[in-house]
Amino acid sequence: MLTFKTEGYNGYSVQFSPFVEHKLACASSANFGLVGNGRLFILNLGTTPNGMSMERMFDTQDGLFDCSWSEINENQIVTASGDGSIKLWDITLAEFPIRNWKEHQREVFSVHWNYIKKDTFVSGSWDQTIKLWHPDQPQSLSTFTGHTACIYSTLWSPYNADLFGSVSGDRTFRLWDTKTPKPVIVIPAHRDEILSFDWNKYRDQTIVTGSVDTTLRIWDLRFPDREVKTLQGHQYAVRRVKYSPHSGDIIASASYDMTMRVWNVATMNPLLMLHNLHTEFVLGIDFNLYVEGQIATCAWDEMVHVIQLVS
């Protein structure tokens, strides 16, 4: 296992670079994101005895809750902040962002770059709105409304450049098309707040959702009236879920129970691995696109872990 300590900052989100296998970003907040600064860490893997070193760090005046690498420029990354701002950074430049947007009225909890068009990204906020952005434009391109509670996650479809999904404290998953203002599909997916979801990279109609009700649920968007499968095992809220980029059956989940779990939904006993070396809430998780089975996590214990799933 590789480790890195985000000294004084509690991890919220990690993401591997889509361009190189050895680069990892971590968005973090001081004082658990309740008050104080944020810090974006850019880490390099395999460069120290513990396995990770810091390449750059960028400080912000408010906590950072999410980050997303650009899909078109390997040196650019966008962050979501507790003061409602969204910042675009170039990791080759000085400590200031190259662009700063401030349209959301509350905390921005999610940012995600378009996989296909590569020139836009979406943000989701506790102000119950989703906004579409272009990195060269000073204002958002569109605003999408419909959720009736905090939006926790917004992610582009890996199959359609105009489709993205969102999940919310209103217990729904919503599918959106950028060409229309209202959601295409609304699924009441859990009995409690939904904190995360992800798209299956091998089945275009399949998603997984993670909820405060401690479960993961798999959905086929063609049949939204009933989940395909429910995964149980976490003791507290499921904070983040991720499908593997290398298998349509492998899912990783991070939870407030201080564990990260890996599931194989094609087996009778789906729990594949339990990672319980964090000592606080685990909030961030990501798979490395270039190294099969390599998973990064970050937690409120000020630690980033990179582990290798053994097949």
N, C-alpha and C positions, 0 to 999 in steps of 0.2 A: 504493500500500500504506500502511495505517495501522500505526503501531508504538507500543508502550509498554514501558518497561523495568521489570521487577519487581525492582528493585534489591536484591541480596542474597538473593533467593529464586528457586528453580528451579521453573518451571511444571510442573504435573501434569495439570490439567484446566481446560477453558474451557467455558462454556455461555452462549449468548445468552438473554436474558429471553424467556419465552413471552408477555409482555404488551406490551412496547415494543421498537421496532426498534433503539434506540440504546444499549441497556444490555447489558453483558457482564460475567460473573463469571469470575475465575481463582483456582483453588485452587493453593497453592504451598507449598514446603518449603525451609527453610534446609539447606545442606550436602547437597543432593541427596536429602533425605529420610532420610538415614542416622541423623542425630542433630540435635537442636535444634528450633527453633520452626517454626510454620507461619503463613501469612498468607493471608487471603481478600481479594482485590482486587475492588472494584466499580468498573467503568470506564464512562465515557461516550464514545461515538463522535462524531467530527466537531466537537470543541470546541477543538482546538488545531491549530497548523500541522502537527504530526505526526499529528493525527487523533484522539488519545485522551487523556482526562484521568481522574484518579482521583477518584471521588465519595466513596468510603469505603474504609477498610481495617480488618480485624479480625485481631488476633493471637491465636495459640493456643500452648499449651505444647509441642505436638508437631506434626510435619509434617502438612499436609493433602494428601490424595491424590485427592479427588473432591469435586464439588459438584453440587447439583441444585436449581434454582428450584422453589418451590412452584407448583402448578398452580391454586391457589385464592386465594392472597394475593400480589400483585405485589411486596411488600416483604420477603417471607420466602424464605430459602434454607437448605438443609441441607448440612452438610459431613461428610466422612469423614476420620478422623484415625489417625495411626500409633500412638496410645496405646490404640486400641480404642474410642474415644469417638465419638459422633455428636452434633453440635451444630446447633441451629436458631437462625438469626440473623434479626433484623428490622433492615433496613438504615436505618430511620429512627430507631433508638434508639442508646443508648450502646454502648460497646465490648464489653459482655458478652453472651453468648448468652442467649436467652429460655428455652431448654431444653437440658439436657445429659443424654445417656444413656450408660451405660457397662456394657453387657452382654457385648459381644464380648471374647474373651480375647486376641486378637491384632489386628494392623493391620486397619482397615476400608479396603478399597480401592475400594468402589463404593457409591454411594447413587443412588436414582432414584425420582422422584415418579410416582404413578399418573396416567396421562393421562386416564382416563375417570372413575373414582370421585373422583379429585382430593383425597381426604382421607386417603390412606395413601401410604407409600413403603417401599421395600425396601432392605436393605443386604447387602453380601457381604463376607466377611472371610477373612483368612488362617487363621482358626481352623476353616475348612471348613464354616461354617454361614451360612445366609441368615436374616435376621430381617425380619418384617413389623411396621411401626410406624404409629401414629396420632399426629399432632403434639400432641394434647391428653392422651395417655396416658403415665403415668410409666414403664411397662414395655412391652416388645414384645408384640405380639398373638399371634405365632406364631414358631416356629423350624423351619427346614427343613434336614434333613441328608441326605447321600447322596454328595456329592463327597468324594474321598479325597485332595485336595491343595488348595492355596490357591485361593480364589475371587477372580477378577480383575474380573468384571463381572456385574451383575444389572440387567436392564431389563424394564420392563412392556411387554406387547403394546399397540400402539396400537389394537387391534381388540376386545379382550376384557378387561374390567375385572378378571377373576380370574386371568388368565394372565401369567406372567413367565418369562423365560429366564435362564440363567446359564452362564458358561464358567469353566474352571478349569485349573490345572496338571495335572489328571488327564487332559487331552486330550479332554474331553467337553463337548458342549453338552447342557444339560438344560432341558426345558420343565416348568414347575410350574403347578399349579392351587391357589389358596389354600384350596380346600375339601378338599384331600387332602394327606396328609403326604409321599407319595412322588412322584417325578417321573413325568410323563405320557409323556415321550419321553426317551431317552438316545441321543445320537449320538456315536460315536467320530470326531470331525470332523477331527482332524489327527494327525500323527505326533509332534508336540511340544506343549508347553504352549500353550493358547489364552488370549490376553490380552484379547481384545475381541470383541464381536459387535454387530450392530444389526438392527433390524427394517425391512423394506421398508415404506414408508408407503403403497404402492399395491397390493401383493400380499400378502394376509394370511398366506400360508403360506411366505413367502420371508424368509430371513435371510442375513446375511453374517458370516463369522467371520474373525479375523485371528490369526496364530500366530507363535511363535518360529521356526517352519520357514520364515519369510519370505513365505508365501503368504496370499492371501485366498481363501476358498472360499464360493461361493453354494450355499445348500441350499433345497430344497423339503421342508417338514416332512411332507408326505404320502408322500414317497419318501426316507426317511432313510438308505437303504443306500448311496447314491452322490450325490456333489455334482453340482450342475447345471453349475458352471463353476469353474475355478481361475484366479486372476489372479496372475501372476508379474512381478517387476520389482524389488521391494525387495531390498536387499543384506543387511539384518539384520532382526531381529524386528519384526513389525508390532504396534505398541503400541495403536493405536486405529483403529476403522473406524466410518464414519457414512454412512448413506443420506441423500441429499438429500430435503428435505421437498417439493421441487418436481418431482421426476422419479423414477420407479421404476427408472431405468437408471443413475443417477449415484451413485457411491460415492466418498468421500474416505477416505484412509488416512494415518496418521502412523506413523513408524518410527524405530527406533534408528539407521538410516542417515542421519539428520539431514534427511530429506526428507518432504514431504507430497505425495501424489499423488492426482489425481482421475481416475476411470475412468468410461468409458461402456461398459457391458457389452453394449449393443446393436450395437456396431461390431466390425469384424474386428480392428482395432488399438485395443484398449480404452483405452490410456493417453491421457488427454485433456490433462493438465497436470502438470508437475513443478515444485514449489516447493522450491528448495534454498538459501534465504537464511538458514536457521537454522545455527548453528555447533555445536550439541550435539543430543542426542537430542530428537526431537519426540514429546511424550507426549499433548498435548491437541488436540482438533479439534472444531469444531461448525459447522453451517450456521445462518445467520440465517433464521428462519421468515418474516420480513417483507421481506427483500431477496434476491431470487433470485440465486443464484450467489455470495453473500457468505459467506466462510469465515474463521473464526478459528482460529489455532493458538497453542500455547504450548510452550515447550521449556526444557531445562536451561540454555540460554544466557541466561536471565533476560529473554527477550523474548516479547511477545505480538504477533503479526502478524494483521492483518485484510486479506484480499485479495479481489479481485473476479474471479470466473471469467468469462472472455470467451467467449461462445458463438460 
